[in-house]
Amino acid sequence: MTAVTAEVRRTAVKPRSHPSSHGETRFGFAMIGLSVLFVAVFTAIPIVASLGLSFFSWDVISSPEFVGLENYRRLFTDGPVLKSFGVTLGMALAIVVLQLTVGLGLAVLVNQRRLIWVRTVFRTAFYLPLLASTAAVSIFMGYLFDYKFGVVNYYLGLLGIPNVPWLTNGFAAASTIVLIAVWQQAGFTFVLFVAALMSVPTDVLEASQIDGAGPLRTLLRIKIPLISPTILFAAVVALINAMQLFDQPYIMTKGGPGSATTTVTIAMYQKGFQNLQFGYGSAIAIVLLAAILVITGLQFLAARKLVFYQ
Amino acid sequence: MTGTRPPGGALARRTLLKAGAGGLSLAALADLAACGKDGGSSPKSLKMLYFGEQAAATQLQNRLQPQIAELDASIKFEISAINGTDWNDFLAKVLTQIAAGTPPDIISVATEGLQLMASKELAVPLDDYVTKDLDALKEYFADIHPALVESMMYQGHLWELPDSFNAGNMFYSTGLFQRAGVVPPSENWTLDDFEAAATKIAKFQGVNAFGWVVRLWGSWTSFMYANNANLLEEGKYDGGDWLWSKAYAGDAAAAGRKGGWKWGAPTANSEATVEALNYMIELTKKGLSPSPDVGGGGTLQGLFASNRIGMSIGGGFWAGGLTNAGMKNGSFDVTMFPKWKSQRHLFGAGGYAIFKSSKKKDLAWEVLKLLVKPETFDLVFPGNVTTPGRKSLVTAARYAKTGPKHWSVFYDTLTKHPDTAPIPAPPYYNALATALNQRTTEAISSGNAKAALDGLQSDLEKAAGAG
């Protein structure tokens, strides 16, 4: 054994027994422990509790009664609740498609501006709606889009356009809510896409220009493939958010007219908190969670073919 | 290494984490399961739940504390406010508090929640307390209309002492009526008179003749009552003689009163009920009424106060609401709801109950008696934000500042229209309210009252079965 080997062995062994290293390990565990505790208290335990509760019939007041899979059986034969899944899926898909399209479109436009302050101003402007309280925005939008007294119909009236039943017709109400959700959330995807577009290598863009590619071809064949991981991330986050849509329809239409905007989360709230069927409400929550997991899984499967990793 | 047993240290940590998470979950489930069994306020405080803002609740708490201190100097009176757009919201939040293990000692609940609370035995019947203190309470009962007391009974027992109510009368803008050349309506006006007035008012740009909101109290349901229809079969529980024969002996208004309203099988798609909702759809089609909002009524009062609505259904609480919204005394007035097949009105009452889990029930009873004293009413409800349940408090002096001119309509609704009845709020009120809201907006949107009410009938049958 040479002196060098012995020295290497000493240094290799030394950190394990050094007191400061133990302290560092403990500190590390403490930090991880805090995160674990946070996730456990605010995410894992509520999910486990909901899962447990979904096998009970419980009205808060009386003792819970074990009913096995009855809540799930009921869910899959409950027309209005099943309809709420359809409503949610339809609205969520519309929101995701529009949110990605608007976010990407704005990001491409802003990215073409060479002045940095122009980008900054636009980034701030498009991101601002995201910072506003959804409840406050929904109340405000409810007034704006009121059929008879709303500002929107007032100005349309000045142009000779008859009042539009923004929130009192089923399809119109769902569309209005989708547009408002997109208006508020597009800033998030916009900021992601701006950052992604800025990170596209300039040599690749220059090479495409030399090869004679126009702006549209460069966007479709160079930029979008290169930022496709960001698009995937934005799509996953947007879909997860959209599947949990609650504030806007609950505040603006209470899920109506009829059940045209009754999303799964509204149905869950109605069953659980208003009809005092907490077990059934929990079963709806668990099925929603499973649906989101499945859809997200499908997104990742599709991403294998569509997403380009450098 | 996947699938193989990790080193001992790692296993121990994971096992510990798993055990910890599992233990916490079980503890959480066990806590949930245990909810509602115990709790209540701390030994030195008496907790009351109140529908409204916390700032107002704290003010009320401070105003009542000296009187509570006279009952028990060691007790701190705590009022927790619960916000909500309507009673459906309020009850959902109350039940969440119960689930969280913090039930109150006293709760202020309106008709909407009475049968839910009583059927689940969240509160205690007040029969023994009332019987014990009947002599002291004779003055109270003599001042409270028996219809209000009966609305606080369930299965023969009295669950709350009522202190307030609101009947669905018709408020109108005196300014818009004058501009349209419409004579102020008399108390015995008819639905034809109502529509004639509405047609004249609707000619003004940006004005709707009649505004309403979707809810159980004072919505299209007022038209339903005037059409001699209801969402549920009406009946009454036996019993209640223990109270009527003693507290209301010789009072003609108490004749035929029993042990509380018994809401039977759903009748939501009966011919007369469909006719009432169809009438609302026709009002919308004729441009006499806008599509209604769901719940609350704050927006409606704001629109009324800005002279954009000519008429709306309101109770005594509208006097304070419109004044707070900036309306001057004289710019609005009230009359009876118009006569259709009958002039039957609906009403909702408010009162106080003692929670079953309270460990200070006797003290809570003393506080209940304090809360229904005449001098307490304005401490609890400053500014005419509801109608006093005590007739002696419904006076010209009370409405001198706020109006309306015909304030006597509020109590006359009970005395002149003895068929006036509480809103149909069975033990499954929450499910009923949710279904009613959805089906009403469906009817207005589709224009098909029958289809929507067939749906409501089915919803209510399910809810009644589940309840």
Boltz contact constraints between the chains, C-beta under 6 A:
constraints:
  - contact:
      token1: [A, 40]
      token2: [B, 21]
      max_distance: 6.0
  - contact:
      token1: [A, 45]
      token2: [B, 24]
      max_distance: 6.0
  - contact:
      token1: [A, 45]
      token2: [B, 25]
      max_distance: 6.0
  - contact:
      token1: [A, 45]
      token2: [B, 28]
      max_distance: 6.0
  - contact:
      token1: [A, 48]
      token2: [B, 25]
      max_distance: 6.0
  - contact:
      token1: [A, 49]
      token2: [B, 28]
      max_distance: 6.0
  - contact:
      token1: [A, 49]
      token2: [B, 29]
      max_distance: 6.0
  - contact:
      token1: [A, 52]
      token2: [B, 29]
      max_distance: 6.0
  - contact:
      token1: [A, 60]
      token2: [B, 95]
      max_distance: 6.0
  - contact:
      token1: [A, 60]
      token2: [B, 98]
      max_distance: 6.0
  - contact:
      token1: [A, 60]
      token2: [B, 99]
      max_distance: 6.0
  - contact:
      token1: [A, 61]
      token2: [B, 36]
      max_distance: 6.0
  - contact:
      token1: [A, 61]
      token2: [B, 120]
      max_distance: 6.0
  - contact:
      token1: [A, 64]
      token2: [B, 33]
      max_distance: 6.0
  - contact:
      token1: [A, 147]
      token2: [B, 291]
      max_distance: 6.0
  - contact:
      token1: [A, 148]
      token2: [B, 290]
      max_distance: 6.0
  - contact:
      token1: [A, 168]
      token2: [B, 291]
      max_distance: 6.0
  - contact:
      token1: [A, 168]
      token2: [B, 445]
      max_distance: 6.0
  - contact:
      token1: [A, 169]
      token2: [B, 445]
      max_distance: 6.0
  - contact:
      token1: [A, 254]
      token2: [B, 294]
      max_distance: 6.0
  - contact:
      token1: [A, 254]
      token2: [B, 437]
      max_distance: 6.0
  - contact:
      token1: [A, 256]
      token2: [B, 438]
      max_distance: 6.0
  - contact:
      token1: [A, 256]
      token2: [B, 441]
      max_distance: 6.0
  - contact:
      token1: [A, 257]
      token2: [B, 441]
      max_distance: 6.0
  - contact:
      token1: [A, 257]
      token2: [B, 442]
      max_distance: 6.0
  - contact:
      token1: [A, 257]
      token2: [B, 445]
      max_distance: 6.0
  - contact:
      token1: [A, 258]
      token2: [B, 438]
      max_distance: 6.0
  - contact:
      token1: [A, 258]
      token2: [B, 441]
      max_distance: 6.0
  - contact:
      token1: [A, 258]
      token2: [B, 442]
      max_distance: 6.0
  - contact:
      token1: [A, 259]
      token2: [B, 438]
      max_distance: 6.0
  - contact:
      token1: [A, 270]
      token2: [B, 434]
      max_distance: 6.0
  - contact:
      token1: [A, 273]
      token2: [B, 92]
      max_distance: 6.0
  - contact:
      token1: [A, 274]
      token2: [B, 92]
      max_distance: 6.0
  - contact:
      token1: [A, 274]
      token2: [B, 430]
      max_distance: 6.0
  - contact:
      token1: [A, 274]
      token2: [B, 434]
      max_distance: 6.0
  - contact:
      token1: [A, 275]
      token2: [B, 430]
      max_distance: 6.0
  - contact:
      token1: [A, 275]
      token2: [B, 431]
      max_distance: 6.0
